[in-house]
């Protein structure tokens, strides 16, 4: 069995455990029946067997629905990505133009884009193969040239006009 059966797919693992339990209960039921165990005991075991089978059915339906929902979400995400590709490209160009207006160096522009993507100074330093102190200084220089207070102001500068005013919709 693959690793995802145990870690990444709890419903499937639960179904497997219920199937094993159902099989063991069925074997026990057969042995008890052959040995002539009382009807009350057999009925109790049949009830437990039925509950285990019902659990398998419920989990199977949930797993099927989850897979269907996930497939729909992936299609919707791909549709949104394709639909917004030009807008995102335009935003990227607009950000570059604004960085040019602020007269940022190439390094400051790179740091600015990575800051806008949400990376930490440490992550940026690692990506750019430089020190965290250098990244921090480049970020400070960017904020100073742009007249911004910090990372949140930088993000707000670019997002403010993209977001609709409170209460308005895109329709």
C-alpha positions in Angstrom: 0.0 0.0 0.0 1.2 3.5 -0.7 2.1 6.0 2.0 -0.9 8.2 1.2 -3.3 5.5 2.3 -2.0 5.9 5.9 -1.3 9.6 6.0 -2.9 11.6 3.2 -6.3 9.8 3.0 -7.9 9.1 6.4 -11.3 8.1 4.9 -9.7 5.4 2.8 -7.7 4.1 5.9 -10.9 4.1 7.9 -12.7 2.1 5.2 -9.9 -0.4 5.2 -10.0 -0.8 8.9 -13.8 -1.2 8.8 -13.5 -3.8 6.0 -11.0 -5.7 8.1 -13.3 -5.5 11.2 -16.3 -6.6 9.0 -14.4 -9.6 7.7 -13.4 -10.6 11.2 -17.0 -10.2 12.5 -18.3 -12.2 9.5 -15.8 -15.0 10.4 -16.8 -14.9 14.0 -20.5 -14.9 13.1 -19.9 -18.1 10.9 -18.0 -19.8 13.7 -20.6 -18.9 16.3 -23.4 -20.1 14.1 -21.6 -23.5 13.4 -21.0 -23.9 17.2 -24.7 -23.2 17.9 -24.2 -19.9 19.9 -27.5 -18.3 21.1 -29.6 -16.2 18.8 -29.2 -13.0 21.0 -25.4 -13.2 20.6 -25.7 -13.8 16.8 -28.1 -10.8 16.5 -25.7 -8.6 18.4 -22.8 -9.5 16.2 -25.0 -9.1 13.1 -25.9 -5.6 14.3 -22.2 -4.7 14.8 -21.4 -6.2 11.3 -24.2 -4.0 9.8 -22.8 -0.9 11.5 -19.4 -1.6 10.1 -20.7 -2.1 6.6 -22.8 1.1 6.9 -19.6 2.9 8.0 -17.9 1.7 4.9 -20.7 2.9 2.7 -20.9 6.3 4.4 -17.1 6.8 4.1 -17.2 5.6 0.5 -19.9 8.2 -0.4 -18.0 11.0 1.5 -14.8 10.1 -0.3 -16.5 10.1 -3.7 -18.1 13.5 -2.9 -14.8 14.9 -1.7 -13.1 13.8 -4.9 -15.9 15.3 -6.9 -15.7 18.6 -5.0 -11.9 18.7 -5.4 -12.1 18.1 -9.1 -14.6 20.9 -9.4 -12.4 23.2 -7.3 -9.4 22.4 -9.5 -11.4 23.1 -12.7 -12.6 26.4 -11.2 -9.1 27.4 -10.0 -7.7 26.7 -13.5 -10.5 28.7 -15.1 -9.8 31.6 -12.7 -6.1 31.3 -13.4 -6.7 31.4 -17.2 -9.2 34.2 -16.9 -7.0 36.4 -14.8 -3.7 35.6 -16.5 -3.8 38.9 -18.5 -4.8 40.9 -15.5 -2.0 39.4 -13.4 0.4 40.1 -16.2 -0.8 43.7 -16.3 -0.4 44.0 -12.6 3.2 42.8 -12.9 3.9 45.4 -15.6 2.3 48.1 -13.4 4.4 47.1 -10.4 7.5 47.2 -12.5 6.6 50.7 -13.9 6.0 51.9 -10.3 9.3 50.5 -9.2 10.9 52.4 -12.1 9.1 55.6 -11.0 10.5 55.2 -7.5 14.0 54.7 -9.1 14.6 51.4 -7.4 17.8 49.5 -8.2 17.4 46.0 -9.7 18.1 44.4 -6.3 15.6 46.6 -4.6 13.0 45.7 -7.3 13.6 42.0 -6.8 13.4 42.3 -3.1 10.2 44.4 -3.5 8.5 41.7 -5.6 9.5 39.0 -3.2 8.1 41.1 -0.3 4.9 41.5 -2.2 4.7 37.7 -2.6 4.9 37.4 1.2 8.4 36.0 1.6 10.4 36.8 4.8 13.7 38.6 4.8 15.4 35.3 5.6 13.6 33.5 2.7 14.5 36.3 0.3 18.2 36.2 1.5 18.3 32.5 0.8 16.7 32.8 -2.6 19.0 35.7 -3.6 22.0 34.1 -2.0 22.8 37.1 0.1 22.7 38.0 3.8 19.5 38.8 5.6 21.0 42.1 6.6 21.5 43.1 3.0 17.9 42.2 2.2 16.7 44.2 5.2 18.7 47.2 4.0 17.4 46.9 0.5 13.9 46.8 1.8 14.5 49.9 3.9 15.9 51.7 0.9 12.8 50.6 -1.1 10.4 51.9 1.6 12.4 55.2 1.8 12.4 55.8 -2.0 8.7 55.0 -2.2 7.8 57.1 0.9 6.2 54.0 2.5 6.2 52.9 6.2 7.0 49.3 5.5 5.9 46.0 4.1 2.1 46.4 4.8 2.2 49.9 3.2 3.9 48.4 0.1 1.3 45.7 -0.3 -1.5 48.3 0.4 -0.1 50.6 -2.2 -0.6 48.0 -5.0 -3.8 46.4 -3.6 -5.8 49.5 -2.7 -7.0 50.2 -6.2 -7.5 46.5 -7.0 -10.0 45.9 -4.2 -13.6 47.1 -4.6 -14.8 49.6 -2.0 -16.7 48.0 0.9 -20.2 47.1 -0.1 -19.6 47.2 -3.9 -19.6 44.1 -6.1 -18.1 43.4 -9.5 -21.6 42.9 -11.1 
